[in-house]
Amino acid sequence: MAVEIIMPKLGVDMQEGEIIEWKKQEGDEVKEGDILLEIMSDKTNMELEAEDSGVLIKISHGNGAVVPVTAVIGYLGAVGETVDPEKTVATPVDTPSERQVTLKPEEQVSPASQELVAKDLSGAVRATPAARKVAAKFGIDLGLVEGTGAKGRIHKEDVEAFNAAIPKSSPLARKIATDKGIDLTTVTGTGFGGKIMKEDILNVLAMTQVPAEASIVTPEESLPDLPEGVEVIKMSPMRKAIAKGMVHSYLTAPTFTLNYDIDMTNLMSLRKQVLAPILNKTEQKVTFTDLIGLAVVRVLMKPEHRYLNASLINDATAIELHTFVNLGIAVGLDEGLVVPVVHDADKMSLSEFVVASKAVIRKAQAGKLTMAEMSGSTFSITNLGMFGTKSFNPIINQPNSAILGVSATVQTPVVVDGAVLIRPIMGLSLTIDHRIVDGMNGAKFMVDLKNLLENPLELLI
C-alpha cells in the first residue's frame, strides 16, 4: 500500500514550504533514512528523510512548488504499484478534530495536541535518550512532541524547539480554538511576541472555507501581462517571514536609538594578542563581532541592566526578566536575514563563545539551522560595519527589548589629553523598546559597554 510523503511542519509559524530539489526521482529505489528532497520553510532549509523503504512511485509537486504544510507531495510504494490520479493532488492530512481519541477524564487535553497524545497512548512514541533527558528537564510530555526523525522519531532538537515554540494565546483565543477544534500550533499570532489573539482564530476559521489546493503555487502558473521592463517575482517563504516580523516590530514597539562612538585602539590590540592562541585552541579566528558580542553579554549580566535583557508578555502588561543571555546574531544571506542564537552565552569564555557563534553562523549560511537554534534570543546584535555603514537604526528582533547595531571602524581625528590624534573609532547604535527601557537606562548600558570595549581585558577574566 502506498505511503504518503507530506510537507512537514518545521515550526509553529510555518504555513507552507517550498520544494527546493527532489533528491530521488519517480521509479528510484528508496531505503528508510534516505534523503528524499530538500525543502525550505520560513527561514531554514531541511532535508526530508524517507520514513519507509520502497520505490518513489509518484511526485505530486515538483521542484519550486510552494505547498501548504501537511499536504501530500509524493508517494512511496512497491515496484509496479500505482496511485489513484485523484489522490495525487495535495490534500491536508486529517486534523486532530477529525479523529476520535478516547481519554480518561484526567487525560483530557486540548484538540491542539490530541493527535500526538493518541500516538503516545498507542505506545508508538520513539525518542532518543538525549530527547528524553531534555524532556525530563523541561517537564515536557514526549507524547506532545512531533519528531523529525525517521518514522517520527523524536530528537533532542525537536524537544528544544517544542519548548521554545509553545504558543502564547489569550484565554478567549484558547476557548474558541478548543470549541472549533483548531490546533493552536498551526496559528500565527498577531499579538505582541506572536501571541495568538481572538482575531487570529477567527481568521483561521474563515480561511478553512477555502480548499487547501487553492493555496498551492507552482512555477508554471502564469502571471498577468506586464509592461515591458517590468518583472514580478513571488516572495519566498523566508522573505514573507521577514516582512511579517519587521512590520510587526516596527508598528508595535515605540523605539528610540542611542548612538555612541567607541575607541577601538585597545580592542584591536587585544584581538591581535588572542588571535593565535584561540586559533590554536579552537581552529577558529576570533572576530570583532565575537569580542563585541561577549562584551554585550557581560554587561547584560549586570543587575542594573536587566531590563535590556527582557521581554514584554501578557499583552504588554508584564515584563519577563532573564537571568541568562541567549544572544542572537543577525546573519545576512542572499535570500534574506536570519538570526541564529548562541544559547547560554553568559556561561562561556571567549574561546567557547567563538566556537559557539561560528557554529551557528555556519549553519545559518548553509541554511541548516534548526528551529531551536533560531529561537529563544534575549538580546540581538547586527553588524553592518564590513560594508562601511557609519550609523543605522536597527529594528528590534521581538520579543527582545533592544538590539545593538555595529557600524564601521573609521580612522578619525579625536582630542586626547589636549592633543589631536588619529584613532580607530567604531559606531554603535542601540535601538530600545521604550515600553520597557527608558533613555537614561539605555544610556547607562551604553556607557558601561563603551568602557568595557575600550578597556577589554575584563573579557579574559
TORSEDO-281670 format. One record per residue (C-alpha): residue number from 1; x, y, z. Coordinates in steps of 0.05 Angstrom, whole numbers, padded with zeros to 5 digits. Layout:
<nodes>
+-----+--------+--------+--------+
| num |     xx |     yy |     zz |
+-----+--------+--------+--------+
| NUM |      X |      Y |      Z |
...
+-----+--------+--------+--------+
</nodes>
This chain:
<nodes>
+-----+--------+--------+--------+
| num |     xx |     yy |     zz |
+-----+--------+--------+--------+
|   1 |  00000 |  00000 |  00000 |
|   2 |  00026 |  00068 | -00020 |
|   3 |  00054 |  00113 |  00036 |
|   4 |  00042 |  00187 |  00033 |
|   5 |  00100 |  00236 |  00035 |
|   6 |  00075 |  00301 |  00066 |
|   7 |  00103 |  00372 |  00072 |
|   8 |  00126 |  00374 |  00145 |
|   9 |  00111 |  00430 |  00194 |
|  10 |  00180 |  00453 |  00217 |
|  11 |  00158 |  00508 |  00264 |
|  12 |  00098 |  00537 |  00300 |
|  13 |  00091 |  00593 |  00248 |
|  14 |  00104 |  00552 |  00186 |
|  15 |  00044 |  00552 |  00139 |
|  16 |  00076 |  00528 |  00075 |
|  17 |  00142 |  00502 |  00048 |
|  18 |  00178 |  00507 | -00018 |
|  19 |  00207 |  00445 | -00051 |
|  20 |  00279 |  00462 | -00068 |
|  21 |  00301 |  00397 | -00101 |
|  22 |  00279 |  00325 | -00103 |
|  23 |  00340 |  00281 | -00090 |
|  24 |  00302 |  00219 | -00115 |
|  25 |  00262 |  00212 | -00179 |
|  26 |  00200 |  00172 | -00195 |
|  27 |  00219 |  00099 | -00200 |
|  28 |  00281 |  00105 | -00156 |
|  29 |  00290 |  00054 | -00100 |
|  30 |  00288 |  00086 | -00031 |
|  31 |  00313 |  00059 |  00035 |
|  32 |  00289 |  00083 |  00103 |
|  33 |  00331 |  00143 |  00123 |
|  34 |  00349 |  00163 |  00052 |
|  35 |  00344 |  00237 |  00034 |
|  36 |  00282 |  00245 | -00009 |
|  37 |  00283 |  00320 | -00021 |
|  38 |  00305 |  00388 |  00005 |
|  39 |  00252 |  00437 |  00028 |
|  40 |  00253 |  00509 |  00052 |
|  41 |  00210 |  00535 |  00108 |
|  42 |  00205 |  00607 |  00132 |
|  43 |  00279 |  00615 |  00147 |
|  44 |  00315 |  00549 |  00141 |
|  45 |  00327 |  00492 |  00092 |
|  46 |  00317 |  00419 |  00113 |
|  47 |  00330 |  00352 |  00081 |
|  48 |  00270 |  00306 |  00088 |
|  49 |  00285 |  00233 |  00102 |
|  50 |  00245 |  00173 |  00079 |
|  51 |  00206 |  00142 |  00136 |
|  52 |  00197 |  00075 |  00099 |
|  53 |  00233 |  00035 |  00046 |
|  54 |  00204 |  00024 | -00023 |
|  55 |  00200 |  00058 | -00091 |
|  56 |  00184 |  00131 | -00104 |
|  57 |  00122 |  00117 | -00146 |
|  58 |  00095 |  00188 | -00152 |
|  59 |  00118 |  00260 | -00143 |
|  60 |  00057 |  00303 | -00135 |
|  61 |  00094 |  00370 | -00134 |
|  62 |  00160 |  00384 | -00167 |
|  63 |  00219 |  00429 | -00154 |
|  64 |  00199 |  00501 | -00140 |
|  65 |  00128 |  00485 | -00117 |
|  66 |  00103 |  00521 | -00055 |
|  67 |  00058 |  00473 | -00016 |
|  68 |  00017 |  00480 |  00049 |
|  69 |  00043 |  00442 |  00109 |
|  70 |  00014 |  00371 |  00118 |
|  71 | -00004 |  00368 |  00044 |
|  72 |  00016 |  00306 |  00004 |
|  73 |  00076 |  00317 | -00041 |
|  74 |  00091 |  00246 | -00063 |
|  75 |  00082 |  00172 | -00051 |
|  76 |  00126 |  00113 | -00033 |
|  77 |  00104 |  00042 | -00052 |
|  78 |  00123 | -00024 | -00081 |
|  79 |  00152 | -00037 | -00150 |
|  80 |  00097 | -00031 | -00202 |
|  81 |  00047 | -00001 | -00153 |
|  82 |  00007 |  00059 | -00175 |
|  83 | -00036 |  00111 | -00140 |
|  84 | -00104 |  00138 | -00158 |
|  85 | -00093 |  00201 | -00201 |
|  86 | -00146 |  00236 | -00160 |
|  87 | -00103 |  00226 | -00098 |
|  88 | -00041 |  00259 | -00128 |
|  89 | -00070 |  00328 | -00114 |
|  90 | -00042 |  00353 | -00048 |
|  91 | -00093 |  00349 |  00007 |
|  92 | -00083 |  00361 |  00081 |
|  93 | -00079 |  00302 |  00128 |
|  94 | -00133 |  00292 |  00180 |
|  95 | -00135 |  00347 |  00231 |
|  96 | -00139 |  00328 |  00304 |
|  97 | -00212 |  00348 |  00306 |
|  98 | -00228 |  00295 |  00253 |
|  99 | -00200 |  00238 |  00295 |
| 100 | -00235 |  00206 |  00353 |
| 101 | -00190 |  00198 |  00414 |
| 102 | -00218 |  00169 |  00478 |
| 103 | -00183 |  00192 |  00540 |
| 104 | -00196 |  00186 |  00614 |
| 105 | -00221 |  00250 |  00646 |
| 106 | -00153 |  00263 |  00678 |
| 107 | -00120 |  00255 |  00609 |
| 108 | -00164 |  00304 |  00572 |
| 109 | -00123 |  00353 |  00531 |
| 110 | -00136 |  00408 |  00481 |
| 111 | -00151 |  00389 |  00408 |
| 112 | -00084 |  00421 |  00392 |
| 113 | -00049 |  00360 |  00419 |
| 114 | -00099 |  00303 |  00413 |
| 115 | -00064 |  00271 |  00353 |
| 116 |  00003 |  00269 |  00387 |
| 117 | -00026 |  00243 |  00453 |
| 118 | -00062 |  00188 |  00415 |
| 119 |  00005 |  00167 |  00386 |
| 120 |  00034 |  00164 |  00456 |
| 121 | -00024 |  00122 |  00483 |
| 122 | -00013 |  00072 |  00428 |
| 123 |  00059 |  00063 |  00451 |
| 124 |  00087 |  00089 |  00385 |
| 125 |  00128 |  00147 |  00414 |
| 126 |  00200 |  00139 |  00391 |
| 127 |  00254 |  00184 |  00421 |
| 128 |  00329 |  00186 |  00430 |
| 129 |  00359 |  00183 |  00500 |
| 130 |  00381 |  00256 |  00493 |
| 131 |  00310 |  00276 |  00475 |
| 132 |  00282 |  00241 |  00537 |
| 133 |  00334 |  00275 |  00581 |
| 134 |  00315 |  00345 |  00555 |
| 135 |  00241 |  00328 |  00561 |
| 136 |  00251 |  00309 |  00633 |
| 137 |  00290 |  00373 |  00646 |
| 138 |  00233 |  00417 |  00619 |
| 139 |  00177 |  00373 |  00644 |
| 140 |  00152 |  00360 |  00573 |
| 141 |  00107 |  00301 |  00555 |
| 142 |  00140 |  00269 |  00496 |
| 143 |  00071 |  00250 |  00471 |
| 144 |  00061 |  00322 |  00453 |
| 145 |  00125 |  00329 |  00413 |
| 146 |  00128 |  00317 |  00338 |
| 147 |  00191 |  00282 |  00317 |
| 148 |  00230 |  00299 |  00254 |
| 149 |  00270 |  00234 |  00251 |
| 150 |  00254 |  00171 |  00212 |
| 151 |  00183 |  00146 |  00228 |
| 152 |  00172 |  00206 |  00273 |
| 153 |  00230 |  00191 |  00320 |
| 154 |  00238 |  00249 |  00368 |
| 155 |  00307 |  00281 |  00373 |
| 156 |  00336 |  00329 |  00425 |
| 157 |  00326 |  00387 |  00376 |
| 158 |  00252 |  00371 |  00369 |
| 159 |  00242 |  00376 |  00444 |
| 160 |  00281 |  00441 |  00449 |
| 161 |  00242 |  00470 |  00391 |
| 162 |  00176 |  00448 |  00423 |
| 163 |  00196 |  00481 |  00488 |
| 164 |  00215 |  00546 |  00453 |
| 165 |  00154 |  00547 |  00408 |
| 166 |  00097 |  00533 |  00457 |
| 167 |  00047 |  00584 |  00431 |
| 168 |  00023 |  00640 |  00476 |
| 169 | -00051 |  00656 |  00469 |
| 170 | -00105 |  00696 |  00503 |
| 171 | -00158 |  00658 |  00544 |
| 172 | -00212 |  00676 |  00493 |
| 173 | -00170 |  00652 |  00435 |
| 174 | -00157 |  00585 |  00471 |
| 175 | -00232 |  00577 |  00485 |
| 176 | -00252 |  00589 |  00413 |
| 177 | -00196 |  00543 |  00388 |
| 178 | -00219 |  00488 |  00435 |
| 179 | -00292 |  00495 |  00414 |
| 180 | -00275 |  00494 |  00340 |
| 181 | -00221 |  00440 |  00343 |
| 182 | -00165 |  00486 |  00319 |
| 183 | -00093 |  00467 |  00332 |
| 184 | -00061 |  00529 |  00363 |
| 185 |  00008 |  00507 |  00339 |
| 186 | -00016 |  00520 |  00267 |
| 187 | -00040 |  00591 |  00282 |
| 188 |  00003 |  00652 |  00271 |
| 189 | -00007 |  00702 |  00327 |
| 190 | -00010 |  00777 |  00314 |
| 191 | -00006 |  00798 |  00387 |
| 192 |  00058 |  00820 |  00420 |
| 193 |  00113 |  00768 |  00415 |
| 194 |  00069 |  00727 |  00368 |
| 195 |  00014 |  00717 |  00419 |
| 196 | -00049 |  00687 |  00389 |
| 197 | -00110 |  00731 |  00396 |
| 198 | -00184 |  00721 |  00383 |
| 199 | -00179 |  00753 |  00314 |
| 200 | -00125 |  00703 |  00293 |
| 201 | -00171 |  00644 |  00308 |
| 202 | -00228 |  00677 |  00271 |
| 203 | -00183 |  00688 |  00211 |
| 204 | -00165 |  00614 |  00211 |
| 205 | -00238 |  00595 |  00214 |
| 206 | -00252 |  00640 |  00153 |
| 207 | -00193 |  00610 |  00115 |
| 208 | -00216 |  00539 |  00126 |
| 209 | -00273 |  00551 |  00079 |
| 210 | -00222 |  00555 |  00022 |
| 211 | -00195 |  00487 | -00003 |
| 212 | -00122 |  00476 |  00013 |
| 213 | -00108 |  00462 | -00061 |
| 214 | -00124 |  00534 | -00078 |
| 215 | -00063 |  00559 | -00040 |
| 216 | -00014 |  00514 | -00077 |
| 217 |  00031 |  00554 | -00124 |
| 218 |  00071 |  00521 | -00178 |
| 219 |  00124 |  00552 | -00223 |
| 220 |  00080 |  00540 | -00283 |
| 221 |  00027 |  00589 | -00260 |
| 222 |  00023 |  00647 | -00309 |
| 223 |  00026 |  00720 | -00287 |
| 224 | -00016 |  00775 | -00318 |
| 225 |  00012 |  00812 | -00378 |
| 226 |  00062 |  00864 | -00354 |
| 227 |  00091 |  00927 | -00386 |
| 228 |  00158 |  00919 | -00419 |
| 229 |  00216 |  00923 | -00369 |
| 230 |  00173 |  00901 | -00310 |
| 231 |  00183 |  00835 | -00275 |
| 232 |  00141 |  00806 | -00218 |
| 233 |  00170 |  00753 | -00173 |
| 234 |  00136 |  00715 | -00117 |
| 235 |  00161 |  00725 | -00046 |
| 236 |  00198 |  00666 | -00017 |
| 237 |  00174 |  00637 |  00049 |
| 238 |  00236 |  00669 |  00082 |
| 239 |  00220 |  00738 |  00052 |
| 240 |  00148 |  00732 |  00076 |
| 241 |  00171 |  00715 |  00146 |
| 242 |  00219 |  00774 |  00148 |
| 243 |  00167 |  00822 |  00121 |
| 244 |  00116 |  00800 |  00173 |
| 245 |  00165 |  00803 |  00231 |
| 246 |  00193 |  00872 |  00212 |
| 247 |  00125 |  00903 |  00202 |
| 248 |  00100 |  00875 |  00269 |
| 249 |  00162 |  00901 |  00306 |
| 250 |  00161 |  00969 |  00273 |
| 251 |  00087 |  00981 |  00285 |
| 252 |  00081 |  00955 |  00356 |
| 253 |  00144 |  00979 |  00391 |
| 254 |  00155 |  01053 |  00405 |
| 255 |  00231 |  01056 |  00396 |
| 256 |  00288 |  01105 |  00400 |
| 257 |  00362 |  01097 |  00382 |
| 258 |  00424 |  01117 |  00420 |
| 259 |  00489 |  01128 |  00381 |
| 260 |  00558 |  01122 |  00412 |
| 261 |  00630 |  01126 |  00387 |
| 262 |  00678 |  01072 |  00412 |
| 263 |  00754 |  01079 |  00410 |
| 264 |  00776 |  01011 |  00384 |
| 265 |  00851 |  01020 |  00399 |
| 266 |  00854 |  00972 |  00458 |
| 267 |  00804 |  00922 |  00430 |
| 268 |  00844 |  00917 |  00365 |
| 269 |  00907 |  00906 |  00406 |
| 270 |  00872 |  00852 |  00448 |
| 271 |  00848 |  00816 |  00386 |
| 272 |  00919 |  00813 |  00359 |
| 273 |  00943 |  00783 |  00425 |
| 274 |  00890 |  00729 |  00429 |
| 275 |  00884 |  00713 |  00355 |
| 276 |  00938 |  00659 |  00352 |
| 277 |  00923 |  00626 |  00420 |
| 278 |  00849 |  00619 |  00405 |
| 279 |  00863 |  00596 |  00334 |
| 280 |  00909 |  00542 |  00361 |
| 281 |  00858 |  00520 |  00413 |
| 282 |  00794 |  00523 |  00372 |
| 283 |  00817 |  00526 |  00299 |
| 284 |  00772 |  00588 |  00294 |
| 285 |  00791 |  00661 |  00284 |
| 286 |  00765 |  00709 |  00336 |
| 287 |  00729 |  00768 |  00302 |
| 288 |  00709 |  00836 |  00328 |
| 289 |  00637 |  00811 |  00326 |
| 290 |  00658 |  00757 |  00376 |
| 291 |  00691 |  00808 |  00422 |
| 292 |  00633 |  00857 |  00418 |
| 293 |  00582 |  00801 |  00428 |
| 294 |  00616 |  00775 |  00490 |
| 295 |  00624 |  00846 |  00517 |
| 296 |  00549 |  00856 |  00508 |
| 297 |  00535 |  00791 |  00546 |
| 298 |  00580 |  00813 |  00603 |
| 299 |  00545 |  00880 |  00610 |
| 300 |  00475 |  00850 |  00605 |
| 301 |  00490 |  00805 |  00664 |
| 302 |  00497 |  00865 |  00710 |
| 303 |  00433 |  00871 |  00752 |
| 304 |  00425 |  00945 |  00735 |
| 305 |  00417 |  00927 |  00661 |
| 306 |  00367 |  00870 |  00668 |
| 307 |  00313 |  00909 |  00630 |
| 308 |  00357 |  00908 |  00568 |
| 309 |  00353 |  00832 |  00573 |
| 310 |  00278 |  00827 |  00579 |
| 311 |  00213 |  00815 |  00541 |
| 312 |  00141 |  00840 |  00546 |
| 313 |  00089 |  00787 |  00559 |
| 314 |  00014 |  00782 |  00574 |
| 315 | -00007 |  00834 |  00522 |
| 316 |  00047 |  00882 |  00546 |
| 317 |  00022 |  00881 |  00618 |
| 318 |  00082 |  00845 |  00648 |
| 319 |  00157 |  00842 |  00637 |
| 320 |  00196 |  00777 |  00632 |
| 321 |  00266 |  00785 |  00661 |
| 322 |  00322 |  00736 |  00644 |
| 323 |  00379 |  00713 |  00689 |
| 324 |  00416 |  00686 |  00628 |
| 325 |  00434 |  00713 |  00559 |
| 326 |  00416 |  00679 |  00494 |
| 327 |  00450 |  00724 |  00443 |
| 328 |  00420 |  00730 |  00373 |
| 329 |  00470 |  00747 |  00318 |
| 330 |  00439 |  00773 |  00253 |
| 331 |  00467 |  00738 |  00191 |
| 332 |  00453 |  00766 |  00122 |
| 333 |  00442 |  00716 |  00066 |
| 334 |  00426 |  00727 | -00008 |
| 335 |  00356 |  00702 |  00007 |
| 336 |  00344 |  00745 |  00069 |
| 337 |  00362 |  00754 |  00142 |
| 338 |  00365 |  00701 |  00196 |
| 339 |  00383 |  00708 |  00270 |
| 340 |  00417 |  00646 |  00298 |
| 341 |  00422 |  00644 |  00374 |
| 342 |  00482 |  00629 |  00419 |
| 343 |  00446 |  00599 |  00479 |
| 344 |  00473 |  00609 |  00549 |
| 345 |  00526 |  00656 |  00524 |
| 346 |  00534 |  00684 |  00595 |
| 347 |  00567 |  00618 |  00616 |
| 348 |  00620 |  00620 |  00562 |
| 349 |  00693 |  00641 |  00560 |
| 350 |  00718 |  00679 |  00499 |
| 351 |  00743 |  00616 |  00464 |
| 352 |  00678 |  00579 |  00479 |
| 353 |  00637 |  00638 |  00452 |
| 354 |  00680 |  00639 |  00388 |
| 355 |  00666 |  00565 |  00376 |
| 356 |  00591 |  00571 |  00391 |
| 357 |  00580 |  00633 |  00348 |
| 358 |  00619 |  00605 |  00289 |
| 359 |  00578 |  00540 |  00292 |
| 360 |  00510 |  00573 |  00287 |
| 361 |  00534 |  00625 |  00236 |
| 362 |  00560 |  00570 |  00190 |
| 363 |  00495 |  00532 |  00197 |
| 364 |  00457 |  00596 |  00181 |
| 365 |  00498 |  00607 |  00118 |
| 366 |  00486 |  00535 |  00097 |
| 367 |  00411 |  00540 |  00110 |
| 368 |  00415 |  00484 |  00161 |
| 369 |  00391 |  00518 |  00225 |
| 370 |  00342 |  00481 |  00269 |
| 371 |  00282 |  00517 |  00299 |
| 372 |  00316 |  00513 |  00368 |
| 373 |  00377 |  00549 |  00341 |
| 374 |  00333 |  00605 |  00314 |
| 375 |  00291 |  00617 |  00376 |
| 376 |  00297 |  00639 |  00448 |
| 377 |  00342 |  00701 |  00439 |
| 378 |  00340 |  00752 |  00496 |
| 379 |  00382 |  00805 |  00461 |
| 380 |  00408 |  00813 |  00389 |
| 381 |  00465 |  00846 |  00352 |
| 382 |  00472 |  00863 |  00279 |
| 383 |  00537 |  00884 |  00244 |
| 384 |  00539 |  00925 |  00180 |
| 385 |  00608 |  00952 |  00193 |
| 386 |  00640 |  00910 |  00139 |
| 387 |  00600 |  00949 |  00087 |
| 388 |  00625 |  01017 |  00111 |
| 389 |  00560 |  01036 |  00146 |
| 390 |  00572 |  01094 |  00193 |
| 391 |  00505 |  01093 |  00230 |
| 392 |  00437 |  01060 |  00225 |
| 393 |  00373 |  01047 |  00265 |
| 394 |  00366 |  00971 |  00272 |
| 395 |  00295 |  00943 |  00281 |
| 396 |  00285 |  00903 |  00345 |
| 397 |  00282 |  00827 |  00338 |
| 398 |  00219 |  00818 |  00381 |
| 399 |  00205 |  00798 |  00434 |
| 400 |  00274 |  00826 |  00453 |
| 401 |  00272 |  00895 |  00486 |
| 402 |  00333 |  00921 |  00448 |
| 403 |  00382 |  00908 |  00391 |
| 404 |  00453 |  00934 |  00381 |
| 405 |  00476 |  00956 |  00313 |
| 406 |  00551 |  00955 |  00298 |
| 407 |  00578 |  01003 |  00246 |
| 408 |  00645 |  01012 |  00211 |
| 409 |  00710 |  01029 |  00246 |
| 410 |  00739 |  01092 |  00215 |
| 411 |  00806 |  01127 |  00227 |
| 412 |  00782 |  01192 |  00259 |
| 413 |  00817 |  01253 |  00289 |
| 414 |  00800 |  01258 |  00364 |
| 415 |  00824 |  01301 |  00422 |
| 416 |  00863 |  01261 |  00474 |
| 417 |  00892 |  01299 |  00534 |
| 418 |  00890 |  01363 |  00494 |
| 419 |  00924 |  01334 |  00432 |
| 420 |  00891 |  01316 |  00366 |
| 421 |  00905 |  01243 |  00350 |
| 422 |  00881 |  01194 |  00296 |
| 423 |  00843 |  01137 |  00329 |
| 424 |  00801 |  01079 |  00301 |
| 425 |  00730 |  01098 |  00320 |
| 426 |  00671 |  01050 |  00314 |
| 427 |  00598 |  01070 |  00316 |
| 428 |  00547 |  01033 |  00358 |
| 429 |  00472 |  01043 |  00354 |
| 430 |  00426 |  01016 |  00408 |
| 431 |  00352 |  01013 |  00389 |
| 432 |  00307 |  01005 |  00450 |
| 433 |  00234 |  00989 |  00462 |
| 434 |  00211 |  01049 |  00503 |
| 435 |  00156 |  01008 |  00535 |
| 436 |  00209 |  00971 |  00575 |
| 437 |  00271 |  01014 |  00576 |
| 438 |  00277 |  01090 |  00587 |
| 439 |  00330 |  01133 |  00556 |
| 440 |  00371 |  01140 |  00619 |
| 441 |  00375 |  01065 |  00629 |
| 442 |  00395 |  01054 |  00556 |
| 443 |  00449 |  01108 |  00562 |
| 444 |  00477 |  01075 |  00626 |
| 445 |  00481 |  01009 |  00589 |
| 446 |  00519 |  01041 |  00531 |
| 447 |  00567 |  01077 |  00578 |
| 448 |  00584 |  01010 |  00611 |
| 449 |  00591 |  00976 |  00544 |
| 450 |  00635 |  01032 |  00518 |
| 451 |  00680 |  01027 |  00580 |
| 452 |  00687 |  00952 |  00572 |
| 453 |  00703 |  00955 |  00497 |
| 454 |  00755 |  01010 |  00508 |
| 455 |  00785 |  00971 |  00568 |
| 456 |  00773 |  00900 |  00545 |
| 457 |  00820 |  00859 |  00589 |
| 458 |  00760 |  00842 |  00633 |
| 459 |  00735 |  00798 |  00576 |
| 460 |  00791 |  00749 |  00592 |
| 461 |  00776 |  00746 |  00666 |
+-----+--------+--------+--------+
</nodes>
